[in-house]
Amino acid sequence: MRAASRRRCSTAGGTVLLRHLQHPFAAPGFPGHGTETASARHRKGDTHHDRHRGKPGRAALHLARAASLAPSPHNSQPWFFVEEGHDRAFEVHADAGRRMPLTDPGGREMVIACGAALFNVRTAVRHLGFRPVVDVLPEPADQHFLARVSFGAHATPTDEEESPARVLSLRHTHRGPFGPEPVTEALLAQLRDRARAEGAVLQVLDVPEKVGLLARLVDTAERADRTDLWRAVELAHRVGPTGVPVGACRAHPDLTLLTGRDYLGLSRRYTVSERRRGVGTGIVAVLCTPYDQRADWLLAGQALQRVLLHAAGHGVMAAFHTQPLERPELREEVRRRVTAGRYPQMVLRLGRPLHVCPAPRRPLDQVLTQRPAPLVR
């Protein structure tokens, strides 16, 4: 039988239940074994379980709306949510059908995106005046069932707990150079604290040699991506009215010190001179975790979103450069030579954009479903 241990730990804004699994496969007798999981039903588009149910509760709609505002790889939005009962609990699931198989074969970035959505759910529950209680990886047989969030004790949120909810719709992913206004050291210290509160490390690279090394690794990975036909096709398919807006990709990807994604094939049309490159790069940082299991990816997503929301509240946005983290040999080099042995989960630039380009979100009826609350025994 599959062994599992479980511990409860406190985090800002709620309680998290962690399961440390000792074997990667489900055994008979565990929930989901021999039955179809919610994730499997969703992938098949099976609505039989929802056919005789009413509309989602107001709280579930509120949570789903907040969760959907999280960042995701190329706006793939690889998640779906389940309301248990009528506003009894709220589940966060990874939607493997929306994972980018060449860019993210192991699903790490998909889980990080769902972790960011989970943080938004926690924020929304706190906004409603309750403490969120989070059960992480609650069903070992269903690896795509990432978290269940329920309503804990009623408590009026503090101003600090309320502030992320006020900026959920203000956060946007940036692509291209930032404006000239700098990011202050005081704000960077606050962002480090936000990451640390979730159990992660935001490593700001302030040594030119480290920045240069990371830039070379990003560039190596991006050049390889551009010559890989199928990766280029996969990326191009993410541009459009349901993915990354065309208006967000118009800056040449080689303008900043960290090479960007070439969504529109601009690098094949013209090159950027070395003299022009680097202006508007902003602050370079790496978000890392001490371990590299599925629970750590989920943790990284929550830490990332906590950082991004605090930054957005001060007019600072992020651009992502995860190309070297999508190639095992380059990710290992980042771990050894840049992050001092910690596992890099996200490479980003921080700065103040001159304009933002919001990305579209899927309708709630595509991401939120229902099922009965489980029986209490």
C-alpha positions in Angstrom: 0.0 0.0 0.0 1.2 3.5 -0.8 2.6 5.2 2.3 2.0 8.9 2.8 2.7 11.3 5.6 0.9 14.5 6.1 1.7 17.7 8.1 0.0 21.0 8.7 2.0 24.2 8.5 1.0 27.8 8.8 1.4 30.3 6.0 0.5 33.9 5.6 -3.3 34.1 5.1 -4.1 30.5 5.9 -3.2 26.9 6.7 -1.7 24.5 4.3 -1.8 20.7 4.5 1.2 19.0 2.8 1.4 15.4 1.8 4.9 14.0 1.3 4.4 11.0 -1.0 6.9 8.1 -0.8 5.9 6.3 -4.0 4.9 7.7 -7.4 2.1 5.2 -8.1 -1.3 4.8 -6.5 -2.2 1.5 -4.8 -5.6 -0.2 -4.5 -7.7 1.2 -1.7 -6.7 4.9 -2.1 -9.3 7.4 -3.4 -9.5 7.4 -7.1 -8.1 3.9 -7.7 -10.4 2.1 -10.0 -12.6 5.2 -10.5 -12.4 8.1 -12.8 -10.9 11.2 -11.4 -12.2 14.7 -11.9 -9.2 15.5 -14.0 -9.8 12.6 -16.3 -13.5 13.5 -16.7 -12.5 17.1 -17.5 -10.0 16.0 -20.1 -12.8 14.0 -21.8 -15.3 16.9 -21.6 -17.6 14.7 -19.5 -20.3 16.9 -18.0 -22.5 14.0 -16.7 -21.6 14.8 -13.1 -22.7 18.4 -13.5 -25.9 17.9 -15.6 -28.4 18.0 -12.7 -26.7 20.7 -10.7 -27.6 24.4 -10.4 -25.4 27.3 -11.1 -22.1 27.7 -9.2 -22.2 29.6 -5.9 -21.3 33.2 -5.8 -18.2 32.4 -3.7 -17.0 29.8 -6.3 -17.5 32.3 -9.1 -15.5 34.8 -7.2 -12.7 32.4 -6.5 -12.6 31.1 -10.1 -12.5 34.7 -11.5 -9.6 35.5 -9.2 -7.7 32.2 -10.0 -8.1 32.8 -13.7 -6.0 36.0 -13.5 -2.8 34.1 -12.7 0.1 34.1 -15.2 0.8 31.0 -17.2 3.2 29.9 -19.9 2.3 31.9 -23.0 -1.2 32.4 -21.6 -2.0 28.7 -21.9 -4.1 28.9 -18.7 -3.5 25.1 -18.0 -6.1 24.8 -15.1 -9.6 24.1 -14.2 -11.5 24.5 -11.0 -14.2 22.4 -9.2 -16.7 23.7 -6.7 -17.4 21.0 -4.1 -21.0 21.1 -2.9 -22.4 24.7 -2.9 -19.6 26.9 -1.9 -18.3 24.2 0.5 -14.8 23.9 -1.0 -12.9 24.9 -4.1 -10.5 22.6 -6.0 -7.5 23.5 -8.3 -6.7 21.1 -11.0 -4.0 21.1 -13.7 -5.5 20.8 -17.2 -2.9 18.6 -18.9 -4.6 19.1 -22.3 -3.5 22.7 -22.2 0.1 21.9 -21.3 2.7 22.7 -24.0 4.3 19.3 -24.5 7.5 20.4 -26.2 8.1 23.5 -24.1 7.0 21.8 -20.8 7.3 18.0 -21.2 7.4 17.3 -17.4 4.6 19.7 -16.6 6.7 21.8 -14.2 5.7 25.1 -15.6 2.0 24.0 -15.7 2.1 23.2 -12.0 3.8 26.6 -11.3 1.0 28.3 -13.1 -1.6 26.4 -11.1 0.3 27.4 -7.9 -0.1 31.1 -8.9 -3.8 30.4 -9.4 -3.9 28.8 -6.0 -2.4 31.9 -4.4 -5.1 34.0 -6.1 -7.7 31.6 -4.6 -6.2 32.1 -1.1 -6.2 35.8 -1.7 -9.9 35.8 -2.8 -10.9 33.7 0.2 -9.1 36.1 2.5 -10.9 39.0 0.8 -14.2 37.4 1.7 -13.2 37.5 5.3 -12.3 33.9 5.9 -8.9 32.2 6.5 -8.2 29.7 3.7 -7.4 26.2 4.6 -5.4 24.5 1.8 -4.9 20.8 1.3 -2.1 20.3 -1.1 -2.0 17.3 -3.4 -5.0 15.8 -1.6 -5.5 12.7 -3.8 -2.3 10.8 -4.6 -4.0 8.8 -7.3 -4.8 12.0 -9.2 -1.6 13.9 -9.9 -3.5 16.7 -11.6 -5.6 17.4 -8.5 -3.3 20.0 -6.9 -5.2 21.6 -4.1 -8.5 21.8 -2.2 -9.2 25.2 -0.6 -11.9 25.4 2.1 -13.2 28.3 4.2 -11.6 28.4 7.7 -12.4 30.7 10.6 -13.9 34.1 9.9 -11.5 37.0 10.5 -11.4 40.5 9.1 -8.3 40.7 6.7 -5.6 43.1 7.6 -4.6 45.8 5.1 -1.5 43.8 4.1 -3.7 40.7 3.5 -6.2 42.7 1.6 -3.7 44.5 -0.7 -3.1 41.5 -3.1 -6.8 41.3 -3.9 -6.9 45.0 -4.9 -4.3 44.5 -7.6 -5.3 41.1 -9.1 -6.5 42.7 -12.3 -3.5 45.1 -12.5 -0.8 42.4 -12.9 0.2 41.7 -16.5 3.1 39.9 -18.1 5.4 42.2 -20.0 7.4 41.4 -23.1 10.1 43.7 -24.3 12.1 46.6 -22.8 10.9 48.4 -19.7 10.8 52.2 -19.2 13.6 54.2 -17.6 12.1 54.6 -14.1 14.1 52.2 -11.8 12.9 49.7 -9.3 14.0 50.8 -5.8 16.1 48.7 -3.5 13.4 49.0 -0.8 10.8 47.4 -3.1 13.3 44.6 -4.1 13.8 43.9 -0.4 10.0 43.6 0.1 9.7 41.3 -2.9 12.4 39.0 -1.4 10.4 38.9 1.8 7.2 37.9 -0.1 9.0 35.0 -1.7 10.5 33.9 1.6 7.1 34.0 3.3 6.0 31.2 0.8 9.2 29.1 1.3 11.0 30.2 -1.8 14.0 32.5 -2.6 13.9 35.4 -5.0 17.6 35.9 -5.9 18.2 39.3 -7.4 21.3 39.2 -9.6 23.3 42.4 -8.9 26.7 41.1 -10.0 27.4 41.8 -13.7 29.2 38.6 -14.1 26.2 36.6 -12.9 23.8 38.6 -15.1 26.1 38.0 -18.1 26.3 34.3 -17.4 22.5 33.9 -17.1 22.0 36.0 -20.2 24.3 33.7 -22.2 22.4 30.6 -21.0 19.0 32.3 -21.9 20.4 33.2 -25.3 21.8 29.6 -25.9 18.4 28.1 -25.1 16.5 30.7 -27.2 18.7 30.2 -30.2 18.1 26.4 -30.0 14.4 27.0 -29.8 14.4 29.2 -32.9 16.0 26.5 -34.9 13.6 23.8 -33.7 10.8 23.8 -36.2 8.2 22.1 -33.9 9.0 24.3 -30.9 8.6 27.3 -33.1 5.2 26.0 -34.4 4.1 25.3 -30.8 5.0 28.8 -29.8 3.4 30.4 -32.8 0.1 28.6 -32.0 0.0 30.5 -28.7 -0.2 33.9 -30.4 -3.7 35.2 -31.1 -7.1 36.1 -29.5 -7.0 33.2 -27.0 -3.3 33.3 -26.2 -0.6 36.0 -26.2 -1.9 39.2 -27.8 -0.1 40.2 -31.0 0.3 43.7 -29.6 2.4 42.3 -26.7 4.9 40.7 -29.0 5.8 43.6 -31.3 9.1 44.5 -29.6 12.1 42.7 -31.1 13.1 39.8 -28.8 16.8 40.7 -28.9 16.5 44.2 -27.5 17.0 43.3 -23.9 20.0 41.7 -22.3 18.0 38.5 -21.7 16.8 37.3 -25.1 13.1 37.1 -25.4 10.7 34.7 -27.1 10.4 35.3 -30.9 6.6 34.9 -31.2 6.4 36.7 -34.5 9.6 35.6 -36.2 11.1 39.1 -36.0 14.7 37.8 -35.6 14.4 36.3 -39.1 13.5 39.7 -40.6 16.1 42.0 -39.0 18.8 41.9 -36.4 19.5 44.2 -33.4 22.9 45.8 -33.2 24.9 45.2 -30.0 24.9 49.0 -29.4 21.1 49.0 -29.1 20.9 45.8 -27.0 20.4 45.9 -23.2 18.5 49.2 -22.8 15.4 48.6 -20.7 16.4 45.2 -19.4 15.4 46.1 -15.8 16.2 44.0 -12.8 17.2 40.4 -13.4 16.1 37.8 -10.8 15.7 34.0 -10.4 13.0 32.4 -8.2 14.3 29.2 -6.6 13.3 26.5 -4.2 15.4 24.2 -2.0 13.8 21.0 -3.5 12.3 20.1 -6.9 9.3 17.9 -6.4 5.7 18.6 -7.5 4.8 20.2 -4.2 7.8 22.5 -4.6 6.6 23.6 -8.1 3.2 24.4 -6.5 5.0 26.3 -3.8 7.1 28.2 -6.4 3.9 29.3 -8.2 2.4 30.7 -5.0 5.6 32.5 -4.1 5.8 33.9 -7.7 2.3 35.3 -7.6 2.8 36.8 -4.2 5.9 38.6 -5.5 4.1 39.7 -8.8 1.1 41.1 -7.0 3.1 43.1 -4.6 5.2 44.4 -7.5 2.1 45.3 -9.5 0.8 47.3 -6.6 3.9 49.5 -7.0 3.7 49.7 -10.8 6.3 47.1 -11.5 5.7 44.2 -13.9 7.6 41.1 -14.8 8.9 39.5 -18.0 9.7 35.8 -18.1 12.8 34.1 -19.6 12.4 30.4 -18.7 14.1 29.1 -21.9 17.2 27.6 -20.2 14.9 26.0 -17.5 13.1 24.0 -20.2 16.4 22.2 -21.1 17.7 19.9 -18.4 21.4 20.5 -19.0 21.0 24.3 -19.1 18.8 24.3 -16.0 21.4 22.3 -14.2 24.0 24.9 -15.2 21.8 27.7 -13.8 21.5 25.7 -10.6 25.2 25.2 -10.2 26.6 28.5 -11.4 23.8 31.0 -10.6 21.6 29.9 -7.8 24.1 28.2 -5.5 22.6 24.8 -5.7 18.9 25.9 -5.3 16.5 24.7 -8.0 15.7 27.5 -10.4 11.9 27.7 -11.1 11.6 31.0 -12.9 13.9 33.5 -14.6 12.4 37.0 -14.7 13.1 40.7 -15.3 11.4 43.3 -13.2 10.7 46.9 -14.3 8.2 49.6 -15.0 6.6 49.3 -18.4 5.6 52.3 -20.5 2.4 50.4 -21.4 0.7 47.1 -20.6 -1.1 44.7 -22.9 -3.6 42.6 -21.0 -4.0 39.0 -22.1 -7.5 37.4 -22.6 -8.9 35.0 -20.1 -11.1 31.9 -20.7 -14.8 32.2 -19.9 -15.6 31.0 -16.4 -18.0 28.3 -17.8 -14.9 26.7 -19.4 -12.8 26.6 -16.3 -15.3 26.0 -13.4 -17.3 22.8 -12.9 -19.2 21.3 -9.9 -19.5 18.1 -8.0 -21.0 17.0 -4.7 -19.1 17.6 -1.5 -17.5 14.4 -0.2 -19.3 12.6 2.6 -17.8 13.1 6.0 -17.3 9.7 7.8 
